[in-house]
């Protein structure tokens, strides 16, 4: 297998592995890996392949995902300087309590980071994200609260997830004006079937503010593995309790027609569609790290072999992929 590449997270000095490991729909009682033992096997397989970034969120399984990952870190005996770990805040855990969910106000954020650290069993997190924008809280209030997390030593870098380019730039400008810690990274969805945000909307931010990206759903929630070409197989994400909303998208006839055409490209290269899709994301120099998911150590190791496919992505191959699923420009002119 090819050696892991490490890229700087935007303009920061922090280096993250080109392929990373995330716990969405993976760690927790309602997910595919319930115990810390199961999680530890996947984490170790990823680390053995050179992965140093592990992504999580407060909203994954109502905090249980953080607990499972934190216990796995302890069981594995990893030194704190050996890994980069993140969490994300917005949804909250008890949304019935005012100010404790669907917000980015100062009260929620100051308590969310403390709760996350307690669940992980850690003194600090490397990366913290605003998991979604909050239309009801002034961006200035959010920027001050996130910057305070850094100043207090509870986190090292902060960023956003699924924010618009205008919202990211507004946050950056506020931080710059008040000499606060600036947002360093964004976590958007990016894959062959979902390209516009990374390739068009954010295109000025990479150069202007040095935006880093930790992209999620590189396989479009499993659609780009090809396993939904004949419906939703048992045990897949589309059949998990609470994820019924995924089924219609994953079995969409139009999207699966594109997947079938992409599989021909993969077959011609002698690689799996999964390997091709992950490598395609990693090919973009504006992607700092590609967050992968897996429900077994074997699947982790298979995902890591996408590094071997990178040299195969010639201009001709990339053109074939563009013809099947072109970027949609987010412009009104």
N, C-alpha and C positions, 0 to 999 in steps of 0.2 A: 504494500500500500504506500502511496505517496506520502511524503512527510508533511505534517501539518504546517500551514502558513499562519502567521500572526500579523494582523493589521492594526494600525493605530485607530482608536475610537475617535473618528473625526480629527479635529486639530489637537486633541488631548495627547498626553504622552502615554496613556494606557494602551497596552496591546492586548487584543482579544483574539482567540482562535477563529480562523475563518469559518469553521463549522463549530457550533455550540450545541448545548443540550437544554431543552425546556421541558417544563412539567405540566403544561396545559393539557387537560383531559388525560393525564397520565398518572399523577400521584394523588391518592386520596381514596376514601371509602367508596365513592361512586365512580371511580375511574378504573384504569386498567392495572395499576400497581398500587395495592392497598398498604403494604407493609414497608417499613424502612429497609428490611432485608432485600426485598425485591428491587426497591429503588437503588440501593447501594450497588447491586450488580450492574445496573445500567450506568450509574455514575462512574463506577470504576472502569467499565468498558470504554466509556467516553474519554476518561482521563488517560487511559492507556494509549488511546489514539492521538493524544495531544490536545484534547479539549481543555480549556481553562475557564470558560464562561458558562455559568449555569443560571438559567432564567426562571423566575417564579413570579407570583403575584398574590397579593392579599385575597383577591377575589377568586383564586383557584380553589375550588372545594371549600369555600368559606374559611380559609386559613389552614385547612388540614394539609394542603400541599406543602406549605412552608414548614409545618411540623415534621412531615415525613422526610423532606429533604434535609432539614437541620439534623434530625436524628441519624440519617444516613451519613452525613459529614462526620458526626461524632463516632459512629460505629466504624467508619473507615479509618479514622485516626489521621485525617488530613491536616496538615499545617495550614494556618489561615493565609499564609502568603502563597499557597499553591493554587488558589482558585479565586475567581471573580464571581460574585453572586448578586442577583438583583431581586427587587420586588417592585410592584406597581400599585398605585393607590387611586381610587375613585369610587368604586362600587360599594366599599364598606362590607362589613360582616353582618351587622344588624341594621338593616335599612329602615326598620320601623322606628328607630330612635332618631329624633331630629338631629341634624348635623353629623350623623354617623354613616352616611352613604349617599351616593350620587352627588358628590360635592368635592370641591377642592378648596374649601375655606380653611383658614388658619387653624381653627379648633380641631377639625377633622384630621388634617394632615399632621399636626403635632402629636396627636394621639395614635394615628395610624402607624407612624414609624416606630413608636415604642411598642405597639402590639406586635408588629412584624418581627422586631428584634427579639422579643420574648419568645415567639413561636419558633424562630430559627435557633434560638439559644446562642446568638452572636452579639458582639459588642458594636459592630457596625456593618452596614451593607456597602458594597462597592458602587452599585448603581441603583438609583431610585427613579421611577417614572410616574408622571401623571397619566394614568391609564386611559383617560379620555378627557377632552376639553369640558369645562364647566361653564355653560352660558350664563349662569346665575351668580357667579363670583367674579369680581374684577380680576383680570389677569395679574395686575400689580400685587394684589393680596396673595395670590398663589405663588408668584415669583419670590416674594419676601419669605414666605413660609418654606419653600423648597430650599432657598439659599440658606436659611437658618439651620436646616438639617445638616448642611455641609459645614457651616461654621461651628456647630455643636459637636462635630465629629461622629454623628450618627450615620452619615453616608459620605461618599467621596465625590461622586458626580451625580448630577440630576439631568433628567430629560423628559421627553413627552412620548405619548403613544397615540397614534391616529389623530394628531392635530393637523390642521391645515397649515400651509406654508405661511399664510398671513398671521395666524396665531403664534406660530413658532417665532417668526420675526418680531412680533410685538413683544413676546416674552424676553427675547434676546435684547431688544432695544431698552426695555425697562431695566433689566439687570445692568446693562452697560451704563445707563444714565445714573443709576444709584450706586454704582460700584459694587454690585452684588455678584454672587456666583452665577455664571451664565449657564443656560441649558446647553448640554454637550451633544446629546444624541436624541434620536427619534426612533420609535419602534413601530413601523408601518407594516401592513400586509404587503408581500411582494412575491409574485410567482409568475410563471409564463402566461397565466390567464388573467393576471391582475398587475398591470405594469405602469399605469399612468401616473400614480402618485410619486413613485421613486424616479421614474425616467423623465417626467415632465413637470409636475407641480413643484417638486423640490429642487429643480435643476439649478436655480441660482443660489440656493442655500449652501451647497457644498463649498463653493468658492467664497461666497460672501461672509459666512459665519463659521465655516469649517464643520458643518453638521456631520456627525457620525450616524450610522444606521444599524440597528440590530433587528433584522427583518424576521417577521413571523409568517407562518403558514406557507413555507416554500413549496409544499406539496398540495396546496389548496385543500387543507384538512383531509388529505388522503386521495382526493380526486385524481391527482397527477401520479398516483401509483398504478392506475389502471384497474384497480380491483373493483371499481364500481361500474365497469363497462356492461356488466350483466345484472345490475341491481345491487342492493346492499347486502354483503355477506354477513353471516352471523358473527358477532363479536367485534364488528367494526365500530368506529365512532358513531356512525349513523344509527346504530341500534342501542347505544347506551342510554339509560334513563336520564332524562333532562336534556338530551341533545337531539331530540326529534326534529328540531328546526334545521338541522344539518341535512336531513335525509333528502328533502326535495332538491336542494342545491347539488348534492353529490350524485344524484341520479338524473340530473337535468340532461335531456337528450342532446341539446345543442352543444353543451359543454363537453359531453362525452364523445361527441363526433370529433371535436378538436383533439381530445385525449387519444382517440384511436389513430388519428393522423400523426400525432407526436410519437406514438409507440412505434410507428413505422420508421421514423428517424432513429429512435433508440435501437431498434432491431438492426438497422443498417450499420450502426456503429458497434453492434455486439455488446450492448450494455442494457441495463434495465431502465425503464422509464423513470423510476425513482432516482437512480444515479444521474441520469441526464438532467432531470428537473432541478436537483440540488446543485449540480455543477453549473447549470445555466445561471442560477441566482448568484453563485460565487464568482462568476465571470465578471460581473459588474463591479468596477473599481470603487463605486460609491457605496457599496455594501461592505460594512465593517465586519459583520458576522451573520451567518445564516443559522437561525435557531431550528434545530431538528428535534423531533420527538420520537419516542420508541417505547414499546411495551415489553421489550426483552433485550438482553445483552446482545443476542445474535442480530437483532434488528439495528441496534446501535452500530455494531461493527459493519453491517451492510451499508448503512448510511455514510459511514466514514470513507468507503471506497469511492464515493463521488469525487474525491480529490484526484483519483486516477483518470477521471473522464475530462478534467479541465483542459489538458493539452489537445483533446480530440475536437474541441469546440472551435473549429476553423471558421473563417468568415463565410464559407459556403454553408456549413452546418447552421450557423447562426441565421443566415438568410432564409434557410428552409423553415426554421422555427418562426421567424418573423412573418413569413407568408401564411403560416397556419394561425398564429395569434399575434397580430400586430399591436403595437402600443396605441392606446387611445389618448390623444392629446387633450388635456383639460383646458381648452382655450375657446373663447367666444368670438375669435376673429379668424 
